[in-house]
Amino acid sequence: MLLTDDAPHQGSHRPIGSPFLRDIVHGLSQHPKATPPIWFYDRRGSELFDAITNLPEYYPTRTETALLARHGPDFRAAIGTGRAVIEFGAGSARKTPHLLAAIEPAAYVPIDISGDYLAESSAALAQGFPGLPVLPLVADFMTPVALPPAVAALPKLGFFPGSTIGNMEPAAAVDLLRGMRGSLGDGSMLLIGMDRIKDRAILIPAYDDAQGVTAAFNLNLLQRVNRELDGDLPVDAFVHRAIWNDDAARIEMHLEAQRDIAFNINGMRFTMQAGETIHTESSHKYGSRDSRLLLRAGGWNPAREWTDEDGLFSLILAKG
């Protein structure tokens, strides 16, 4: 609930046109409250997410990495060499060397919203591939992205690992896939990771680990709001929740208020009741037919699929 504050909160107020502020104010003004997951990834959030990927409960990263390491010859045969690899949401780019070593690209363009983190990961990758042009691009890949002129004439392979597509509602995922198709151009390919539907006994711990790293990642969003948007949210009043929504085939992450609270963000006042939540992320899971239907709706024709022996995760190669 958004209330008008008769005595504006003191501090340097950002214009409402700031994308971060706009999304947070809009999300907290809704019922139920929800915020876009893209704002998790300040530097601290990126570091915490990397820590999550190393947790024993979090199967997606190690499973996808194993697939990338195992199927290099298959990728080379299906994709060929000499393409520009465009990675959407590159982050630490920890999995990327397996793909680059397999297909010998002509250039690599990592795209991420966290500039400092992107610069560090790009520099490390460039050291590992000294002859490869590495052209980092700080951008929100959820909006249309203008690729560097240096790769304009090259055939392109989009790389979208981590099942990040699952963080979007299906309609938004289709729009994103169509946008990627437009950015990459005719003759392009897309290698995308998709998490599979599985038992909740595996899913819930992956998003609510015993060490509390995922909880810290979720709560860091509130700390970022306080730091960057002149907020005073009582972070200690919230707890992390991970819920399996079977009807929507998704894990939901929430921040639940443990008591009635009121807080300010950039001079605007909000209230929450005990038990009310902020829905911070969804992670949709896809069956094999579901994933192919999603790709086709987004303008891509699935060509090959690689899945681990336990059926936890898939890598799908699609053509534009």
C-alpha positions as CSV (number, residue, x, y, z in Angstrom):
1,M,0.0,0.0,0.0
2,L,1.5,3.4,-1.1
3,L,0.6,6.3,1.2
4,T,1.2,10.0,0.6
5,D,3.8,11.2,3.1
6,D,2.8,14.7,4.3
7,A,6.3,15.2,5.8
8,P,8.6,14.1,3.0
9,H,11.4,11.8,4.0
10,Q,14.7,13.8,4.0
11,G,17.5,12.8,1.6
12,S,18.5,13.1,-2.0
13,H,15.4,12.1,-4.0
14,R,15.9,10.4,-7.3
15,P,13.5,11.3,-10.1
16,I,10.7,8.8,-10.5
17,G,12.1,8.2,-14.0
18,S,15.0,6.2,-12.5
19,P,14.3,2.6,-13.7
20,F,15.2,1.1,-10.4
21,L,13.1,3.5,-8.4
22,R,10.2,3.2,-10.9
23,D,10.1,-0.6,-10.7
24,I,10.4,-0.7,-7.0
25,V,7.7,1.9,-6.4
26,H,5.4,0.3,-8.9
27,G,5.9,-3.2,-7.5
28,L,5.4,-2.1,-3.9
29,S,2.2,-0.2,-4.8
30,Q,0.6,-3.4,-6.2
31,H,-1.4,-6.0,-4.4
32,P,0.1,-8.5,-4.0
33,K,3.5,-6.8,-4.0
34,A,6.1,-7.9,-6.5
35,T,9.5,-6.6,-7.8
36,P,11.5,-7.5,-10.9
37,P,14.4,-10.0,-10.3
38,I,16.8,-7.9,-12.4
39,W,17.4,-5.6,-9.4
40,F,18.9,-8.4,-7.4
41,Y,22.2,-7.9,-9.2
42,D,24.2,-5.1,-7.8
43,R,27.7,-6.2,-7.0
44,R,26.8,-7.8,-3.7
45,G,23.9,-9.6,-5.3
46,S,26.1,-10.9,-8.1
47,E,28.6,-12.2,-5.5
48,L,25.9,-13.9,-3.5
49,F,24.4,-15.5,-6.6
50,D,27.8,-16.9,-7.5
51,A,28.0,-18.3,-4.0
52,I,24.5,-19.9,-4.5
53,T,25.8,-21.7,-7.6
54,N,28.4,-23.5,-5.5
55,L,25.9,-24.8,-2.9
56,P,25.4,-28.5,-2.7
57,E,21.6,-28.0,-3.0
58,Y,21.8,-25.9,-6.1
59,Y,21.9,-28.4,-8.9
60,P,21.4,-26.2,-12.0
61,T,24.9,-24.7,-12.3
62,R,26.9,-27.9,-11.9
63,T,24.5,-29.9,-14.1
64,E,24.5,-27.3,-16.9
65,T,28.3,-26.9,-16.6
66,A,28.8,-30.7,-16.9
67,L,26.6,-30.7,-20.1
68,L,28.7,-27.9,-21.6
69,A,31.9,-29.7,-20.8
70,R,30.7,-33.1,-22.0
71,H,29.2,-32.1,-25.3
72,G,31.8,-29.8,-26.8
73,P,32.3,-31.9,-29.9
74,D,28.5,-32.0,-30.4
75,F,28.3,-28.2,-30.2
76,R,31.1,-27.8,-32.7
77,A,29.5,-30.1,-35.2
78,A,26.0,-28.5,-34.8
79,I,27.1,-24.8,-34.5
80,G,30.4,-24.7,-36.5
81,T,33.2,-22.2,-35.9
82,G,33.6,-18.5,-36.5
83,R,30.4,-17.1,-35.0
84,A,30.2,-14.2,-32.6
85,V,28.9,-15.5,-29.3
86,I,26.5,-13.1,-27.6
87,E,25.9,-14.0,-24.0
88,F,22.8,-12.5,-22.4
89,G,23.2,-11.9,-18.6
90,A,26.8,-13.1,-18.6
91,G,27.5,-12.5,-14.9
92,S,30.7,-14.4,-13.9
93,A,30.8,-16.2,-17.3
94,R,32.0,-19.2,-15.4
95,K,30.4,-21.7,-17.8
96,T,31.3,-19.9,-21.0
97,P,34.9,-21.1,-21.5
98,H,33.6,-24.6,-22.2
99,L,31.5,-23.3,-25.1
100,L,34.2,-20.9,-26.4
101,A,36.8,-23.7,-26.5
102,A,34.5,-26.0,-28.4
103,I,33.3,-23.7,-31.2
104,E,36.3,-21.3,-31.6
105,P,34.2,-18.1,-32.0
106,A,35.3,-15.0,-33.9
107,A,34.2,-12.7,-31.1
108,Y,32.5,-12.8,-27.7
109,V,30.1,-10.2,-26.4
110,P,29.0,-10.6,-22.8
111,I,26.0,-8.5,-21.8
112,D,25.2,-7.8,-18.2
113,I,23.6,-5.0,-16.1
114,S,26.3,-5.0,-13.4
115,G,29.1,-3.0,-15.0
116,D,31.9,-3.6,-12.5
117,Y,31.3,-7.3,-12.2
118,L,31.1,-7.6,-16.0
119,A,34.4,-5.8,-16.4
120,E,36.2,-8.2,-14.1
121,S,34.7,-11.4,-15.6
122,S,35.4,-10.1,-19.1
123,A,39.0,-9.4,-18.3
124,A,39.5,-12.8,-16.8
125,L,38.0,-14.5,-19.8
126,A,40.1,-12.4,-22.2
127,Q,43.2,-13.7,-20.4
128,G,42.1,-17.3,-21.0
129,F,41.4,-16.7,-24.7
130,P,44.1,-14.2,-25.7
131,G,43.3,-14.2,-29.4
132,L,39.6,-13.7,-28.9
133,P,38.0,-10.2,-29.2
134,V,36.0,-9.7,-26.0
135,L,33.6,-6.8,-26.2
136,P,31.6,-6.4,-22.9
137,L,28.4,-4.5,-23.1
138,V,26.7,-3.0,-20.0
139,A,23.0,-3.2,-20.8
140,D,19.6,-4.6,-19.7
141,F,19.1,-7.5,-22.1
142,M,15.4,-7.4,-21.3
143,T,15.2,-4.4,-23.6
144,P,16.4,-4.1,-27.2
145,V,20.2,-4.2,-27.3
146,A,22.4,-2.6,-30.0
147,L,25.3,-5.0,-30.5
148,P,28.9,-3.6,-31.1
149,P,29.5,-2.7,-34.8
150,A,32.5,-5.1,-34.8
151,V,30.2,-8.1,-34.8
152,A,27.6,-6.7,-37.2
153,A,28.7,-8.8,-40.2
154,L,29.4,-12.0,-38.3
155,P,27.0,-14.9,-38.0
156,K,25.8,-15.0,-34.4
157,L,25.2,-17.5,-31.6
158,G,23.1,-16.3,-28.7
159,F,24.0,-18.0,-25.4
160,F,21.5,-17.8,-22.6
161,P,22.5,-20.3,-19.9
162,G,21.3,-20.8,-16.3
163,S,17.6,-21.1,-17.1
164,T,17.3,-17.4,-16.7
165,I,14.3,-17.6,-19.2
166,G,12.5,-19.3,-16.3
167,N,12.5,-16.0,-14.3
168,M,10.0,-14.6,-16.7
169,E,6.3,-15.1,-17.1
170,P,5.7,-17.1,-20.3
171,A,4.4,-14.1,-22.2
172,A,7.4,-12.0,-21.3
173,A,9.7,-15.0,-22.1
174,V,8.2,-15.1,-25.6
175,D,8.7,-11.4,-26.1
176,L,12.4,-11.7,-24.9
177,L,13.0,-14.6,-27.3
178,R,11.6,-12.6,-30.2
179,G,13.7,-9.6,-29.2
180,M,16.8,-11.9,-29.2
181,R,15.8,-13.2,-32.6
182,G,15.7,-9.6,-33.9
183,S,19.0,-8.6,-32.3
184,L,20.9,-11.6,-33.5
185,G,19.5,-11.5,-37.1
186,D,18.9,-14.0,-39.9
187,G,20.9,-17.2,-39.8
188,S,21.5,-16.9,-36.0
189,M,21.4,-19.7,-33.5
190,L,20.5,-19.8,-29.8
191,L,21.9,-22.1,-27.1
192,I,19.6,-21.9,-24.1
193,G,19.5,-23.6,-20.8
194,M,16.2,-24.7,-19.3
195,D,15.5,-26.2,-16.0
196,R,13.2,-29.2,-16.0
197,I,10.1,-30.0,-13.8
198,K,11.1,-32.3,-11.0
199,D,10.3,-33.4,-7.4
200,R,9.8,-30.6,-5.0
201,A,12.2,-32.3,-2.6
202,I,14.9,-31.3,-5.0
203,L,13.5,-27.9,-6.0
204,I,12.8,-26.3,-2.6
205,P,16.3,-26.8,-1.1
206,A,17.8,-25.4,-4.2
207,Y,16.1,-22.1,-3.4
208,D,16.2,-22.3,0.4
209,D,19.6,-23.7,1.3
210,A,20.7,-24.8,4.7
211,Q,23.4,-22.1,4.9
212,G,21.0,-19.3,4.2
213,V,22.9,-17.9,1.2
214,T,19.7,-17.7,-0.9
215,A,18.0,-15.9,2.0
216,A,20.9,-13.4,2.1
217,F,20.6,-12.9,-1.7
218,N,16.9,-12.2,-1.4
219,L,17.3,-9.8,1.5
220,N,20.1,-8.0,-0.2
221,L,17.4,-6.4,-2.5
222,L,16.0,-4.6,0.5
223,Q,19.5,-3.4,1.6
224,R,20.1,-2.2,-2.0
225,V,16.8,-0.2,-1.9
226,N,17.8,1.4,1.4
227,R,21.3,2.2,0.1
228,E,20.4,3.5,-3.4
229,L,16.9,4.7,-3.1
230,D,17.0,6.5,0.2
231,G,15.0,3.8,1.9
232,D,14.5,2.8,5.5
233,L,13.1,-0.7,5.2
234,P,13.5,-2.7,8.4
235,V,15.4,-5.6,6.9
236,D,15.3,-7.6,10.1
237,A,11.5,-7.6,9.9
238,F,11.6,-9.8,6.7
239,V,12.3,-13.5,6.2
240,H,13.0,-15.4,3.0
241,R,10.4,-17.9,1.7
242,A,10.7,-20.4,-1.2
243,I,7.4,-21.9,-2.4
244,W,6.6,-24.4,-5.1
245,N,3.5,-23.3,-7.2
246,D,2.4,-26.5,-8.9
247,D,-0.3,-24.9,-11.0
248,A,2.2,-22.5,-12.6
249,A,5.1,-25.0,-12.5
250,R,7.4,-22.6,-10.8
251,I,9.4,-21.9,-7.6
252,E,8.5,-18.5,-6.1
253,M,10.8,-16.5,-3.8
254,H,9.1,-14.1,-1.4
255,L,10.1,-11.7,1.4
256,E,7.6,-12.1,4.2
257,A,7.0,-9.3,6.7
258,Q,7.0,-10.8,10.3
259,R,5.2,-7.8,11.8
260,D,3.2,-4.8,10.7
261,I,5.7,-2.3,9.3
262,A,5.8,1.2,7.7
263,F,8.8,2.4,5.7
264,N,9.9,5.2,3.3
265,I,11.5,5.0,-0.2
266,N,12.6,8.2,-1.8
267,G,10.1,10.2,0.3
268,M,7.2,7.9,-0.4
269,R,5.6,5.9,2.4
270,F,4.5,2.3,2.3
271,T,2.9,-0.1,4.8
272,M,2.8,-3.9,5.1
273,Q,0.9,-6.2,7.4
274,A,2.4,-9.2,9.2
275,G,2.4,-12.1,6.8
276,E,2.2,-10.0,3.7
277,T,4.9,-10.7,1.1
278,I,6.9,-9.2,-1.6
279,H,7.2,-11.6,-4.5
280,T,10.8,-11.1,-5.7
281,E,11.3,-13.9,-8.2
282,S,9.7,-16.8,-10.0
283,S,11.7,-19.7,-11.6
284,H,9.5,-21.5,-14.1
285,K,10.4,-25.1,-14.9
286,Y,9.7,-26.6,-18.3
287,G,9.0,-30.1,-19.6
288,S,10.6,-31.0,-22.9
289,R,7.4,-30.2,-25.0
290,D,6.8,-27.0,-23.0
291,S,10.3,-25.7,-23.8
292,R,10.0,-26.4,-27.5
293,L,6.7,-24.7,-27.7
294,L,8.1,-21.7,-25.9
295,L,11.0,-21.4,-28.3
296,R,8.8,-21.8,-31.4
297,A,6.5,-19.1,-30.0
298,G,9.5,-16.9,-29.7
299,G,10.6,-17.4,-33.3
300,W,13.1,-20.1,-32.8
301,N,13.1,-23.6,-34.3
302,P,14.6,-26.2,-31.8
303,A,17.2,-28.3,-33.5
304,R,19.1,-30.3,-30.8
305,E,18.7,-31.0,-27.1
306,W,21.1,-32.3,-24.5
307,T,19.9,-33.5,-21.0
308,D,21.7,-35.0,-18.1
309,E,21.0,-38.7,-17.2
310,D,18.8,-37.7,-14.3
311,G,16.6,-35.3,-16.4
312,L,17.3,-32.3,-14.2
313,F,18.3,-29.8,-16.9
314,S,18.4,-29.3,-20.6
315,L,20.5,-27.3,-23.1
316,I,18.6,-26.6,-26.4
317,L,20.1,-25.4,-29.6
318,A,17.6,-23.5,-31.8
319,K,17.8,-21.8,-35.1
320,G,16.4,-18.5,-36.2
